């Protein structure tokens, strides 16, 4: 916790808003997506989806394959507590909706389905997208798959398995948008990044969750930023954005959202 607090204070000191951005691509993303204040109708569905999870008092047996939760240590967990402590926040869920609406990705990959809060938002952001989401815990996977069916979300495929095994099977695919929200460990994150680089193209967007989760995750983020194929990155503290646009000069931004 101390590391995250000190990291956030450092982030605040060097971060800026759209006025410190000179790249037209990043400026448009920040002003038209990050700071978009439109009250979309989809927000109602996003709010209700999470509300149902917060009200769900059933328990589930969880198998943590990655770094696990910093709050919940028991294997048996309440759905409501998982939604509160481990689920994507409403504001970030809304941002995911806006991002998929803004970039209009046709092929989306998510590592770490969890309760499907983020998956649901990305689906609403582009109903024409094809979404593959991977969850390591079989019980969580079954729970979320039922929820997706109840919500009539038919544009996604949920895969149950360990990320590194399932990623190997995805190699022939090209992804426009990848949300890394699973194993919050340095070596695993770098492994997934290197493997999925083969699926990226010039317009692809990679988003890494919790880049200040630990010192190791921040080290992974710095390595990713400096990768020769990466041209533009945006650090929003809670997420790290990676772009591969060859027409852009290599540049790193730190933006308050």
C-alpha positions in Angstrom: 0.0 0.0 0.0 2.9 2.4 0.8 4.4 1.8 -2.6 1.0 2.7 -4.3 0.6 5.9 -2.3 4.1 7.1 -3.0 3.8 6.2 -6.6 0.5 8.1 -6.9 2.1 11.2 -5.3 4.9 11.1 -7.9 2.3 10.6 -10.7 0.4 13.7 -9.6 3.6 15.8 -9.7 4.4 14.9 -13.3 1.0 14.4 -14.8 -0.9 16.8 -17.0 -4.2 17.3 -18.8 -4.9 18.0 -22.5 -3.0 21.3 -22.3 0.3 19.5 -21.9 -0.2 17.3 -25.0 1.2 18.3 -28.4 0.4 15.1 -30.3 -2.8 15.5 -32.3 -3.6 11.8 -31.9 -3.2 11.8 -28.1 -4.9 15.2 -27.8 -8.0 14.0 -29.6 -8.1 10.8 -27.5 -7.8 12.8 -24.2 -10.4 15.5 -25.2 -12.9 13.4 -27.1 -12.7 10.2 -25.1 -11.0 10.4 -21.7 -12.7 13.7 -20.9 -16.0 13.1 -22.7 -18.8 14.2 -20.3 -21.7 12.8 -22.4 -24.3 10.8 -20.4 -24.6 7.8 -22.6 -27.6 5.6 -22.3 -25.3 2.6 -22.0 -24.2 3.9 -18.6 -27.5 2.9 -17.2 -26.9 -0.7 -18.3 -23.3 -0.5 -16.9 -24.6 0.7 -13.6 -27.3 -1.9 -13.3 -24.9 -4.8 -14.2 -22.6 -3.9 -11.4 -25.5 -3.2 -9.0 -26.8 -6.7 -9.5 -23.4 -8.1 -8.6 -23.1 -5.9 -5.6 -26.5 -7.2 -4.4 -25.5 -10.9 -5.0 -24.9 -12.6 -1.6 -24.0 -16.0 -3.0 -20.5 -17.4 -2.5 -18.1 -18.8 -5.0 -14.9 -20.9 -4.6 -12.1 -19.0 -6.3 -8.8 -20.3 -7.7 -6.3 -17.5 -8.0 -3.8 -18.2 -10.8 -2.1 -14.8 -10.7 -1.1 -12.4 -8.0 -4.5 -12.7 -6.4 -6.5 -10.1 -4.5 -4.8 -7.6 -2.2 -8.0 -7.4 -0.1 -9.7 -10.9 -0.3 -7.5 -13.8 0.8 -10.2 -16.5 1.4 -10.8 -19.1 -1.3 -14.6 -18.8 -0.8 -15.8 -15.3 -1.5 -19.0 -13.4 -1.7 -19.9 -12.2 -5.2 -20.9 -8.8 -3.7 -17.5 -8.4 -2.1 -15.7 -9.4 -5.3 -17.7 -6.8 -7.2 -16.8 -4.2 -4.6 -13.1 -4.9 -4.1 -11.9 -6.6 -7.2 -14.3 -5.5 -9.9 -13.6 -2.6 -12.3 -14.9 0.7 -10.8 -17.8 2.4 -12.4 -15.8 5.4 -13.7 -13.2 3.1 -15.3 -16.0 0.9 -16.7 -17.5 3.9 -18.3 -14.1 4.8 -19.8 -13.7 1.3 -21.2 -17.1 1.8 -22.9 -16.0 5.1 -24.3 -12.7 3.6 -25.5 -14.3 0.8 -27.5 -16.8 3.3 -28.9 -14.0 5.7 -29.8 -11.6 3.2 -31.4 -14.3 0.9 -32.8 -12.2 -2.3 -32.5 -13.5 -5.3 -34.4 -11.4 -7.8 -32.5 -11.0 -7.5 -28.7 -9.1 -9.7 -26.3 -9.4 -9.5 -22.5 -7.1 -11.4 -20.1 -9.0 -11.7 -16.9 -12.8 -11.9 -17.3 -13.5 -11.9 -13.5 -17.2 -11.0 -13.0 -17.5 -9.6 -16.5 -17.9 -5.9 -15.5 -15.3 -4.7 -18.0 -16.3 -7.3 -20.6 -19.9 -6.1 -20.5 -18.8 -2.4 -21.0 -16.6 -3.2 -23.9 -19.4 -5.2 -25.5 -21.8 -2.2 -25.2 -19.1 0.1 -26.6 -19.1 -1.8 -29.9 -21.9 -4.3 -30.4 -20.3 -5.4 -33.7 -17.0 -6.3 -32.1 -15.9 -9.9 -31.6 -14.7 -10.3 -28.0 -12.5 -13.1 -26.7 -12.2 -13.1 -22.9 -10.1 -15.5 -20.9 -10.7 -16.4 -17.2 -8.4 -18.8 -15.2 -10.9 -19.7 -12.5 -13.5 -22.3 -13.7 -16.2 -21.2 -11.2 -15.9 -17.6 -12.0 -16.0 -18.4 -15.7 -19.2 -20.4 -15.3 -20.8 -17.6 -13.3 -19.9 -14.8 -15.7 -20.9 -16.9 -18.8 -24.4 -17.2 -17.2 -24.5 -13.5 -16.7 -23.5 -12.8 -20.3 -26.3 -15.0 -21.5 -28.8 -13.3 -19.3 -27.7 -9.9 -20.7 -28.0 -11.3 -24.3 -24.3 -10.5 -25.0 -23.8 -12.7 -28.0 -20.6 -11.1 -29.5 -18.2 -12.7 -27.1 -16.4 -16.0 -26.5 -15.4 -16.9 -22.9 -12.4 -19.3 -22.6 -11.5 -21.0 -19.4 -7.8 -21.7 -18.9 -4.3 -20.4 -18.0 -3.4 -17.3 -20.0 -0.1 -18.5 -21.4 -1.6 -21.7 -22.7 -4.6 -20.0 -24.3 -2.6 -17.2 -25.8 -0.6 -19.7 -27.8 -3.8 -20.9 -29.5 -4.7 -17.3 -30.5 -1.5 -16.5 -32.4 -3.1 -16.5 -35.9 -5.5 -13.8 -34.9 -4.9 -10.0 -35.1 -6.4 -7.9 -32.2 -7.3 -4.3 -32.4 -7.8 -3.9 -28.6 -6.3 -5.9 -25.8 -7.1 -5.4 -22.1 -4.6 -7.0 -19.8 -6.4 -7.4 -16.5 -5.3 -10.7 -15.0 -2.0 -11.8 -13.6 -0.5 -8.8 -11.9 3.1 -10.1 -11.8 6.1 -8.7 -13.7 7.4 -11.8 -15.5 3.9 -13.0 -16.4 2.9 -9.5 -17.7 6.0 -9.3 -19.9 5.4 -12.8 -21.2 1.9 -12.0 -22.2 3.0 -8.8 -23.8 5.8 -10.4 -25.9 3.5 -13.2 -27.0 0.6 -10.9 -28.0 2.9 -8.5 -29.9 2.5 -11.0 -32.8 -1.2 -10.2 -32.8 -0.8 -6.4 -32.9 -0.9 -4.1 -35.9 -0.4 -0.4 -36.5 -3.7 0.6 -35.0 -3.8 -1.8 -32.1 -4.3 -0.6 -28.5 -2.9 -2.5 -25.5 -4.2 -1.5 -22.0 -2.4 -2.7 -18.9 -4.3 -2.6 -15.6 -2.7 -1.7 -12.3 0.7 -0.7 -13.5 1.5 0.6 -10.0 0.1 -2.6 -8.3 3.7 -3.4 -7.1 7.3 -2.4 -7.8 7.5 -5.4 -10.2 4.5 -4.3 -12.2 5.9 -0.8 -12.6 9.2 -2.3 -13.7 7.3 -4.3 -16.3 5.5 -1.1 -17.5 8.9 0.6 -17.9 10.2 -2.3 -20.0 7.1 -2.3 -22.2 7.4 1.5 -22.7 10.9 1.1 -24.0 10.2 -1.8 -26.3 11.3 -0.9 -29.9 7.9 -1.7 -31.4 6.1 0.7 -29.0 5.8 4.3 -30.1 3.3 6.0 -27.8 2.3 5.3 -24.3 -0.1 7.0 -21.9 0.2 6.6 -18.1 -3.1 7.3 -16.3 -1.8 5.7 -13.1 -4.5 3.0 -12.9 -4.0 2.0 -16.6 -1.1 2.1 -19.0 -1.9 2.6 -22.7 0.4 1.3 -25.5 0.2 2.2 -29.2 2.3 0.9 -32.1 1.6 3.7 -34.6 4.7 3.9 -36.9 3.8 7.4 -38.1 4.2 8.7 -34.5 7.5 9.7 -32.9 8.3 7.7 -29.7 6.7 9.7 -26.9 5.4 9.0 -23.4 2.6 10.9 -21.7 1.3 11.0 -18.1 -2.3 12.1 -18.1 -4.8 12.7 -15.2 -8.1 11.1 -16.0 
